[in-house]
Amino acid sequence: MTHREVLEALSGILLGMFVSILATSVVSSSLPRIITDLHGNQSAFTWVVTATLLTTTISTPIWGKLADLVNRKLLIQLALVISVVSAALAGFSHNTEMLIGMRALQGIGAGGLTALGSVLIADIISPRERGRYMGYMGAVMGVAMVGGPLLGGVLTDSALGWRWNFFVGLPFAVAAIVVLQRTLHLPKVVRRVVKIDYLGAALISVGIAGLLLWITFAGDKFAWGSWQTAAMVGGSLVALALAIWAESKAAEPIIPLHLFKNRTLVLAVIGSVAVGIAMFGTSVFIGQYMQLARGKTPTQSGLLTIPMILGLMVSSTLSGRIIARTGHYKRFMIVGAVMLTVGLGLMGTIHYDTNFILVALYMAILGAGVGMLMQNLVLAVQNTLDVREIGSGTSSVAFFRTLGGAIGVSALGAVLASRSTDLIASGLAKLGIDSSAMGTSGSLPDLSTLPGPVREVVERAMGDSIADLFLIATPIAFISLIAVLFLKEVPLGNRSGIQQRIEVDGHAIDEQPVLGQPLVGEPVVTSASDDELEDADPRGARV
């Protein structure tokens, strides 16, 4: 494919990724206000995020397996529809329960976009050339991640209100579906009988959901050492053990176990879990820090998080271009892991009155670390996998990254709820105020309604509590550095996924149904003889 053809095909994929990121990021600066308006508590805040990550985690390997079996363009269009329709339904939520449910449904679509975007890019761009296009990916991610919180904050502070956060993605999704249909043309491969491992998917879902529910409720609804803990943890571990057994027996397992014989994939999985915990588990709470510890509006909160996104965008873009030129990627992964660990450690030093210039610098370092590490872990894995397992392998890395994020958000959210409650109660006691004065529902406080001394207590408690979360995540990020150090760098390949599939399968036919009318500029490679093609198309065989 020429550079222009690649850009045309890439445009629809990137627009789909833009929609996915926008649908998630647009509410990040508005979520504290949304939960307050719906009279939710810290647990509800955490589960609005966790529900999306949970269903994204569970559905990602399923989408990845489907990508190895059926039409990938149809799959990504279906994922777009699910993602945005569910987001629009979330806009009609009248309580936190409905909001959590719709966000869980949205996670299913996000899982498809997460898995299929990377798989399709691997289809049309070789590993060596992929860095050349990292700039476009970084720009799209940057615009969505910077523009999302800003747009959400402006909508929330305007007369339209926060519900428009969920409606704003609809026109972008329609545009993405149309662009994908017009620009993305993939050759069909040999038809295979689709066998989905429903048992494995169900057992994985039950096991992961059980662990996340236990992390959320332990220490609040019941004691850590209670019989409920034993039942939930024991049941989840049994379900996961049965899932491993089911995957070993399935004809088309959701997560092929033999992939874990690949050293690069194993180390990338370990690194991705750490990245997920560090990235999702901390970035989710930055909005709370800005609004509940610093008293900023949703719009201001979105503006103040720009340094982190710029760090991510610039680092991913520059590192991608250098990787395309040199073919070496491990050095950037090591630097990224170091910056991620350092950035989290620095964020662990912030308080409710820390200078915003320092906070911006710390966020930029954290974002730069994520930018150099996240996509390159996927690149390293795709470069070592058989082309027929790109979908499963890529989605496995994304699965564990999102799983780490879901566990991180759930666990750190539980820590934040417990820690902030204790600090607020302690601070109020020093003022001679009963903590019940904050209300009995446990709802997130609205700072604008609190008297000065009480407001300072809440801001101090939230600032210190959120800083503790970054400190907890720091040693976890260090694990990603260890994994990257042991990762063996393999020279990047020069063939795209489509080229490899044609070589492996021996033949592939053009996506258009009429024989002899291929897409302009694209060769048709088939197993038919010249005579058969002559009979079918009098203009001559095109082999």
JORA-V944391 format. One record per residue. N is the residue number from 0. RES is the residue in three letters. OMEGA is omega in whole degrees, -180 to 180 (NA if undefined). Layout:
n-><N;N>
res-><RES;RES>
omega-><OMEGA;OMEGA>
This chain:
n-><0;1;2;3;4;5;6;7;8;9;10;11;12;13;14;15;16;17;18;19;20;21;22;23;24;25;26;27;28;29;30;31;32;33;34;35;36;37;38;39;40;41;42;43;44;45;46;47;48;49;50;51;52;53;54;55;56;57;58;59;60;61;62;63;64;65;66;67;68;69;70;71;72;73;74;75;76;77;78;79;80;81;82;83;84;85;86;87;88;89;90;91;92;93;94;95;96;97;98;99;100;101;102;103;104;105;106;107;108;109;110;111;112;113;114;115;116;117;118;119;120;121;122;123;124;125;126;127;128;129;130;131;132;133;134;135;136;137;138;139;140;141;142;143;144;145;146;147;148;149;150;151;152;153;154;155;156;157;158;159;160;161;162;163;164;165;166;167;168;169;170;171;172;173;174;175;176;177;178;179;180;181;182;183;184;185;186;187;188;189;190;191;192;193;194;195;196;197;198;199;200;201;202;203;204;205;206;207;208;209;210;211;212;213;214;215;216;217;218;219;220;221;222;223;224;225;226;227;228;229;230;231;232;233;234;235;236;237;238;239;240;241;242;243;244;245;246;247;248;249;250;251;252;253;254;255;256;257;258;259;260;261;262;263;264;265;266;267;268;269;270;271;272;273;274;275;276;277;278;279;280;281;282;283;284;285;286;287;288;289;290;291;292;293;294;295;296;297;298;299;300;301;302;303;304;305;306;307;308;309;310;311;312;313;314;315;316;317;318;319;320;321;322;323;324;325;326;327;328;329;330;331;332;333;334;335;336;337;338;339;340;341;342;343;344;345;346;347;348;349;350;351;352;353;354;355;356;357;358;359;360;361;362;363;364;365;366;367;368;369;370;371;372;373;374;375;376;377;378;379;380;381;382;383;384;385;386;387;388;389;390;391;392;393;394;395;396;397;398;399;400;401;402;403;404;405;406;407;408;409;410;411;412;413;414;415;416;417;418;419;420;421;422;423;424;425;426;427;428;429;430;431;432;433;434;435;436;437;438;439;440;441;442;443;444;445;446;447;448;449;450;451;452;453;454;455;456;457;458;459;460;461;462;463;464;465;466;467;468;469;470;471;472;473;474;475;476;477;478;479;480;481;482;483;484;485;486;487;488;489;490;491;492;493;494;495;496;497;498;499;500;501;502;503;504;505;506;507;508;509;510;511;512;513;514;515;516;517;518;519;520;521;522;523;524;525;526;527;528;529;530;531;532;533;534;535;536;537;538;539;540;541;542>
res-><MET;THR;HIS;ARG;GLU;VAL;LEU;GLU;ALA;LEU;SER;GLY;ILE;LEU;LEU;GLY;MET;PHE;VAL;SER;ILE;LEU;ALA;THR;SER;VAL;VAL;SER;SER;SER;LEU;PRO;ARG;ILE;ILE;THR;ASP;LEU;HIS;GLY;ASN;GLN;SER;ALA;PHE;THR;TRP;VAL;VAL;THR;ALA;THR;LEU;LEU;THR;THR;THR;ILE;SER;THR;PRO;ILE;TRP;GLY;LYS;LEU;ALA;ASP;LEU;VAL;ASN;ARG;LYS;LEU;LEU;ILE;GLN;LEU;ALA;LEU;VAL;ILE;SER;VAL;VAL;SER;ALA;ALA;LEU;ALA;GLY;PHE;SER;HIS;ASN;THR;GLU;MET;LEU;ILE;GLY;MET;ARG;ALA;LEU;GLN;GLY;ILE;GLY;ALA;GLY;GLY;LEU;THR;ALA;LEU;GLY;SER;VAL;LEU;ILE;ALA;ASP;ILE;ILE;SER;PRO;ARG;GLU;ARG;GLY;ARG;TYR;MET;GLY;TYR;MET;GLY;ALA;VAL;MET;GLY;VAL;ALA;MET;VAL;GLY;GLY;PRO;LEU;LEU;GLY;GLY;VAL;LEU;THR;ASP;SER;ALA;LEU;GLY;TRP;ARG;TRP;ASN;PHE;PHE;VAL;GLY;LEU;PRO;PHE;ALA;VAL;ALA;ALA;ILE;VAL;VAL;LEU;GLN;ARG;THR;LEU;HIS;LEU;PRO;LYS;VAL;VAL;ARG;ARG;VAL;VAL;LYS;ILE;ASP;TYR;LEU;GLY;ALA;ALA;LEU;ILE;SER;VAL;GLY;ILE;ALA;GLY;LEU;LEU;LEU;TRP;ILE;THR;PHE;ALA;GLY;ASP;LYS;PHE;ALA;TRP;GLY;SER;TRP;GLN;THR;ALA;ALA;MET;VAL;GLY;GLY;SER;LEU;VAL;ALA;LEU;ALA;LEU;ALA;ILE;TRP;ALA;GLU;SER;LYS;ALA;ALA;GLU;PRO;ILE;ILE;PRO;LEU;HIS;LEU;PHE;LYS;ASN;ARG;THR;LEU;VAL;LEU;ALA;VAL;ILE;GLY;SER;VAL;ALA;VAL;GLY;ILE;ALA;MET;PHE;GLY;THR;SER;VAL;PHE;ILE;GLY;GLN;TYR;MET;GLN;LEU;ALA;ARG;GLY;LYS;THR;PRO;THR;GLN;SER;GLY;LEU;LEU;THR;ILE;PRO;MET;ILE;LEU;GLY;LEU;MET;VAL;SER;SER;THR;LEU;SER;GLY;ARG;ILE;ILE;ALA;ARG;THR;GLY;HIS;TYR;LYS;ARG;PHE;MET;ILE;VAL;GLY;ALA;VAL;MET;LEU;THR;VAL;GLY;LEU;GLY;LEU;MET;GLY;THR;ILE;HIS;TYR;ASP;THR;ASN;PHE;ILE;LEU;VAL;ALA;LEU;TYR;MET;ALA;ILE;LEU;GLY;ALA;GLY;VAL;GLY;MET;LEU;MET;GLN;ASN;LEU;VAL;LEU;ALA;VAL;GLN;ASN;THR;LEU;ASP;VAL;ARG;GLU;ILE;GLY;SER;GLY;THR;SER;SER;VAL;ALA;PHE;PHE;ARG;THR;LEU;GLY;GLY;ALA;ILE;GLY;VAL;SER;ALA;LEU;GLY;ALA;VAL;LEU;ALA;SER;ARG;SER;THR;ASP;LEU;ILE;ALA;SER;GLY;LEU;ALA;LYS;LEU;GLY;ILE;ASP;SER;SER;ALA;MET;GLY;THR;SER;GLY;SER;LEU;PRO;ASP;LEU;SER;THR;LEU;PRO;GLY;PRO;VAL;ARG;GLU;VAL;VAL;GLU;ARG;ALA;MET;GLY;ASP;SER;ILE;ALA;ASP;LEU;PHE;LEU;ILE;ALA;THR;PRO;ILE;ALA;PHE;ILE;SER;LEU;ILE;ALA;VAL;LEU;PHE;LEU;LYS;GLU;VAL;PRO;LEU;GLY;ASN;ARG;SER;GLY;ILE;GLN;GLN;ARG;ILE;GLU;VAL;ASP;GLY;HIS;ALA;ILE;ASP;GLU;GLN;PRO;VAL;LEU;GLY;GLN;PRO;LEU;VAL;GLY;GLU;PRO;VAL;VAL;THR;SER;ALA;SER;ASP;ASP;GLU;LEU;GLU;ASP;ALA;ASP;PRO;ARG;GLY;ALA;ARG;VAL>
omega-><175;179;-180;-180;177;-180;179;179;-177;-174;180;179;-179;177;175;177;178;179;-179;-178;-180;-179;179;-173;-174;-178;-172;180;-177;-172;177;178;-179;-179;177;-180;180;177;178;179;-179;178;178;178;-179;-175;172;178;-176;-179;178;180;-179;-178;173;179;-176;-174;-176;179;178;176;-180;177;178;180;177;-172;-172;-175;-175;-180;178;-179;-178;176;177;179;177;-180;-180;-175;-172;177;178;177;178;178;178;179;178;-177;176;173;-177;180;179;179;179;180;-180;177;176;177;179;180;178;177;179;177;178;-180;178;-177;-171;178;-180;-179;-179;176;177;179;-169;-177;179;179;-177;-178;-173;179;-180;-177;177;179;179;178;179;179;179;179;-179;180;-179;-176;176;-176;-179;179;178;180;179;179;179;179;-178;-179;-178;179;-180;178;-173;-178;179;171;-175;-179;-169;-178;-175;-179;178;-180;178;179;-180;-180;-180;-179;178;-179;-175;-170;-175;-178;-178;175;176;176;-178;-180;178;175;-177;178;-178;-179;-177;-179;179;179;-179;-178;177;-180;-179;-178;-178;-180;179;179;-180;177;179;180;-177;-171;-179;-178;178;180;178;-176;179;-178;-176;178;177;177;180;-178;-176;180;180;179;180;-180;177;179;180;176;177;178;178;178;-179;180;-180;-178;-174;178;178;-176;177;176;-179;-175;-179;177;-176;167;178;-176;-180;-179;-179;-180;178;177;178;179;-179;176;179;178;180;179;-177;-174;-179;-173;179;-177;179;-173;177;177;177;179;-177;-174;-176;177;-178;176;-178;176;177;179;178;179;178;179;-175;178;-179;-179;179;-178;178;177;179;-175;-177;-178;-180;-180;-178;-180;179;-180;180;178;179;-178;-174;-177;-179;-176;-173;-177;179;177;179;179;179;180;178;-179;177;-180;-180;-179;178;178;178;178;178;-180;-175;176;-177;-179;179;179;-176;178;177;179;179;179;-180;180;179;178;179;-180;179;178;179;-178;-179;-173;-168;-176;-179;173;178;179;-179;-180;-179;-178;-177;-175;169;-174;-179;-180;179;-178;-179;-178;180;-179;177;177;178;179;-178;176;180;176;176;178;-180;178;-180;180;-179;-177;-179;175;177;177;-179;-180;-179;-176;-178;178;180;-178;178;179;179;180;178;179;178;177;-178;-179;177;-178;178;178;178;-179;-176;-176;-177;-179;175;-175;171;-172;-176;-179;-174;173;-174;-177;180;178;179;177;-179;-180;179;-179;-179;179;-179;-178;-179;176;178;-180;179;178;178;-177;-176;179;177;177;179;177;179;177;179;-180;-179;180;-179;-177;180;-180;179;180;-177;-180;-177;-179;179;179;179;179;-180;-179;179;179;-177;-175;-180;-180;174;-178;-178;-175;-179;-173;-176;-179;179;178;-178;174;-178;175;-179;179;175;180;-176;177;180;179;179;-179;179;-180;177;180;-177;-176;-176;180;178;-179;176;-174;NA>
